[in-house]
């Protein structure tokens, strides 16, 4: 079973703890031998999901939206990104250089095309910019990929 992840970055500490617990619980429902997580491994839910998949004994595939993608992530996340990328069984690239909203959406569309189900850490609101979580959810729904929304009750971004 290939499971993809999309989700909001920059969550507060209380929401972060709740989301991490929800992701870990969701991953526990899969047989490790059949579990493949697909992620762009950005800071936040992307990385937390990837860590949960690896901790469960599953395999990780990474989608890199652009050659400059890592440079656009927070400096404090670079060691996590590098560690997760090193554990990837497969790495998929868009072929784009600049880390733009269009590249992020292109990466997400590749991700959706690789998975049987998409987990969305999503508050249900419209995207704040092109390529945001809502856009990825909409793309998955248009292409027939089931979406499972994980969002802590009462939480806010």
N, C-alpha and C positions, 0 to 999 in steps of 0.2 A: 504494500500500500504506500503510494507516494503522497505525502501530505505537504502542502505549501503553507507559507505564513506571510501575512501582511499585517501591519498594525501601526498605531500611532507611536511616534517617538516623543521623548521629552515629558514623560508622565511623572507625576509627583511620587514621592517615596511611598505613601500609603497605597496608591493605585498600583505602583510597581510591584509591591509585595503580593498584592491580590492577583495581579495578572500572571506573575511568575508561578504562583500556586495553581492557578487555573490551567496554565500551559503544561506544567508537570503532571497534573492529574489527567489531562487529556491524552498525553503521550503514554501514560501508564496503561491505557486501554488497548494498546497495540502490541502484538507479538514482536519482540525485538528482531527476530529473524526476518520479518517481512516489512519492517519499518524503514522507510526512506524519507527523511525530511529534506525539503527544498527551501532554501532561504537566500536572500541577498545579504544576510548577516550584518545589517546596519545595527547601530546601537538601539537598544530597546527590545521589543518583542521578537524581531528577527533573530537577534543573537541569543536571547533567552530560550527561544524555541529550539534553535540549533544545539545549544548546550543540553537541553532536556532530552533531545533525540539521542545525542551521543551518550549521555548518562544512562539512558534506557538500554543502550547497546545497539541502537539503530545506526544506519548509515546517513551521511550528510552529502547533499549535492548543493553547490553554491552557484548562484547566478550573479555575475558581475555586470552591472548595467553600463559601465563605461571604464575606459582605461584610467581616468582620473577620479574614479568613484571613491577609493580609499582616502585620497587627499581631502575630499569634501566632508568626510566624517570627522567627528570631534577627535582631537589628538589623544585624549584619554582612552578612546575606544580602539585605537590602532593595535595595541597588543592583543586584545580580544579578537579583533578581526583577523589578524595574522595567524593566531592560534587556530581559530575555526577554519580558516582557509586551508591551513596545513593538514587538517583532518578530513577535508573534503574528498570523497571518493571520485567525484566528477565536478568539473567546473565548466559552466556555460557562459559565453560572452555574447554581448549584443553586437560587438564590432564597432561601437561608438567610442569616441575619445572623450568628449566633454561630459561632465557629470551634471546634466541638466534635468529638468522635470520630464522632458521628452525621453531622455535616456532611462530615467527611473521607471517611467511607464513601459517603455520597451522591455526593460528587464523583467518587470512584473508580468508582462504578457508572455514572455518566454517561460517564466516560472509557472504561470497558470496552465500553459500548454503541456507542462511536464507532469502535472499532478492529478490525482484521483479526487482530491478534496482540498479545499482552501480553508485554513483557519484565519479568521479576521479578528484582530484585537481592535474593535471598532465601536465607537460610541453611537453609531447610527446616523451621524450628521454628515452633511456634504463635505467634500474635500476642501481644505484651505488653499490648495493650489493644485494645478494639474499633476496627475500622477500620485495623488494621495490615496489613502486607504479606501475611501468611497469609490474612487475611479477603478481601483483594482477589483473591488467587490462587484461593481457593475460589469466589468469586463468578464469576470468569471461567470456571472449569471448569464450574460449574453452568449457565452460559449458552452454553457451547459455543465460547468464544473460546480459541484455542490459546495456551498459556503456554510461554515459553522462559525457563528459569531460568538466570541468570548468577550464579555465586558462585565466587570463587577457591578452588581446592583447598587445604584445610588452614586456611582463614581462619576467624576467630572474630569475633563482635561484641563 
